[in-house]
């Protein structure tokens, strides 16, 4: 799966906006200091857990992309080897045909 930088920055801006909006809402809510601090701690803990999960998903996506890239490189190498063998076989066949033709020409002259 491919995502470009603009969608990543859009996602980051969205998350930042959501966090700021939630923080403002909590600060304006009618709660006592202890309740507010507890709510903020809970919210921060959830946000950290979500960030950790997103980071882990990002690492998994990166690992998958690297693995796919390695598979593509290996496939390309195999294709190149096959093409090299085919070219070598073609040259060998052409050389044999040329030698046979040269022998035929020489035997007709002689």
C-alpha positions, 0 to 999 in steps of 0.5 A: 500500500502506497501513501504519499507525503501529503496524505501523511501530513494531512493525517498529522494535521488532523490528529494535531487538530483533534488533540488540541480540540479535545484539550480545549473541550476538556479545559472548558468542561465544568470539572474539578481540578482532580477530575480534570487532571485525571481525565487529562491523564487518561486522555494522554495515556490513550493518545500515547497508546494510539501513537504506539499502535500507529508507530507499530503499524508504520514499522510493519508497513515499512518492513512489508515495503522493504520485503516487497522491494527485495522480492522485486529486485530478486525477480529482476535479477532472475529475469536479467539472468534469463535474458542473458542466457537467451541472448547467449543461446541466440548468439551461439545458434547464430554462430553455428548457422554462420559456420554451417553457411560458411562451410556450405559456401566453401564446399560448393566452391571447392 
